[in-house]
Amino acid sequence: QVQLVESGGGLVQPGGSLRLSCAASGFTFSSYVMSWYRQGPGKERELVAAISATGGLTNYADSVKGRFTISRDNAKNTVYLQMNSLKPEDTAIYYCKTRKDFRDYWGQGTQVTVSS
């Protein structure tokens, strides 16, 4: 079955960096678009970034453009989110997601807290 496991979250000061990872299994990873979403306190879940199956195309929310980078390693079945210049408003639970056979699959999420 499809499994997505995020890691790499934590507490970081404003201006700092984190790299999130999402390890995938149970499907042909290299054939599917992968996405990162986040849900901040009292907010709806929102799309942060997405990457095509081959990694050649990426898309970002305006709020993270120029600060976050999504990438993938199809040999390792892993998608990454490099987050730089973090701001307090980036505080959220970050989830990776894929869509297969008309169904969305989500990881359990990893908490990112940006605070001094």
Secondary structure as a PSIPRED ss2 file (coil, helix, strand):
# PSIPRED VFORMAT (PSIPRED V4.0)

   1 Q C   1.000  0.000  0.000
   2 V C   1.000  0.000  0.000
   3 Q E   0.000  0.000  1.000
   4 L E   0.000  0.000  1.000
   5 V E   0.000  0.000  1.000
   6 E E   0.000  0.000  1.000
   7 S E   0.000  0.000  1.000
   8 G C   1.000  0.000  0.000
   9 G C   1.000  0.000  0.000
  10 G E   0.000  0.000  1.000
  11 L E   0.000  0.000  1.000
  12 V E   0.000  0.000  1.000
  13 Q C   1.000  0.000  0.000
  14 P C   1.000  0.000  0.000
  15 G C   1.000  0.000  0.000
  16 G C   1.000  0.000  0.000
  17 S C   1.000  0.000  0.000
  18 L E   0.000  0.000  1.000
  19 R E   0.000  0.000  1.000
  20 L E   0.000  0.000  1.000
  21 S E   0.000  0.000  1.000
  22 C E   0.000  0.000  1.000
  23 A E   0.000  0.000  1.000
  24 A E   0.000  0.000  1.000
  25 S E   0.000  0.000  1.000
  26 G C   1.000  0.000  0.000
  27 F C   1.000  0.000  0.000
  28 T C   1.000  0.000  0.000
  29 F H   0.000  1.000  0.000
  30 S H   0.000  1.000  0.000
  31 S H   0.000  1.000  0.000
  32 Y C   1.000  0.000  0.000
  33 V C   1.000  0.000  0.000
  34 M E   0.000  0.000  1.000
  35 S E   0.000  0.000  1.000
  36 W E   0.000  0.000  1.000
  37 Y E   0.000  0.000  1.000
  38 R E   0.000  0.000  1.000
  39 Q E   0.000  0.000  1.000
  40 G C   1.000  0.000  0.000
  41 P C   1.000  0.000  0.000
  42 G C   1.000  0.000  0.000
  43 K C   1.000  0.000  0.000
  44 E C   1.000  0.000  0.000
  45 R C   1.000  0.000  0.000
  46 E E   0.000  0.000  1.000
  47 L E   0.000  0.000  1.000
  48 V E   0.000  0.000  1.000
  49 A E   0.000  0.000  1.000
  50 A E   0.000  0.000  1.000
  51 I E   0.000  0.000  1.000
  52 S C   1.000  0.000  0.000
  53 A C   1.000  0.000  0.000
  54 T C   1.000  0.000  0.000
  55 G C   1.000  0.000  0.000
  56 G C   1.000  0.000  0.000
  57 L C   1.000  0.000  0.000
  58 T E   0.000  0.000  1.000
  59 N E   0.000  0.000  1.000
  60 Y E   0.000  0.000  1.000
  61 A C   1.000  0.000  0.000
  62 D C   1.000  0.000  0.000
  63 S C   1.000  0.000  0.000
  64 V C   1.000  0.000  0.000
  65 K C   1.000  0.000  0.000
  66 G C   1.000  0.000  0.000
  67 R C   1.000  0.000  0.000
  68 F E   0.000  0.000  1.000
  69 T E   0.000  0.000  1.000
  70 I E   0.000  0.000  1.000
  71 S E   0.000  0.000  1.000
  72 R E   0.000  0.000  1.000
  73 D E   0.000  0.000  1.000
  74 N C   1.000  0.000  0.000
  75 A C   1.000  0.000  0.000
  76 K C   1.000  0.000  0.000
  77 N C   1.000  0.000  0.000
  78 T E   0.000  0.000  1.000
  79 V E   0.000  0.000  1.000
  80 Y E   0.000  0.000  1.000
  81 L E   0.000  0.000  1.000
  82 Q E   0.000  0.000  1.000
  83 M E   0.000  0.000  1.000
  84 N C   1.000  0.000  0.000
  85 S C   1.000  0.000  0.000
  86 L C   1.000  0.000  0.000
  87 K C   1.000  0.000  0.000
  88 P H   0.000  1.000  0.000
  89 E H   0.000  1.000  0.000
  90 D H   0.000  1.000  0.000
  91 T C   1.000  0.000  0.000
  92 A E   0.000  0.000  1.000
  93 I E   0.000  0.000  1.000
  94 Y E   0.000  0.000  1.000
  95 Y E   0.000  0.000  1.000
  96 C E   0.000  0.000  1.000
  97 K E   0.000  0.000  1.000
  98 T E   0.000  0.000  1.000
  99 R E   0.000  0.000  1.000
 100 K E   0.000  0.000  1.000
 101 D C   1.000  0.000  0.000
 102 F C   1.000  0.000  0.000
 103 R E   0.000  0.000  1.000
 104 D E   0.000  0.000  1.000
 105 Y E   0.000  0.000  1.000
 106 W E   0.000  0.000  1.000
 107 G C   1.000  0.000  0.000
 108 Q C   1.000  0.000  0.000
 109 G C   1.000  0.000  0.000
 110 T E   0.000  0.000  1.000
 111 Q E   0.000  0.000  1.000
 112 V E   0.000  0.000  1.000
 113 T E   0.000  0.000  1.000
 114 V E   0.000  0.000  1.000
 115 S C   1.000  0.000  0.000
 116 S C   1.000  0.000  0.000
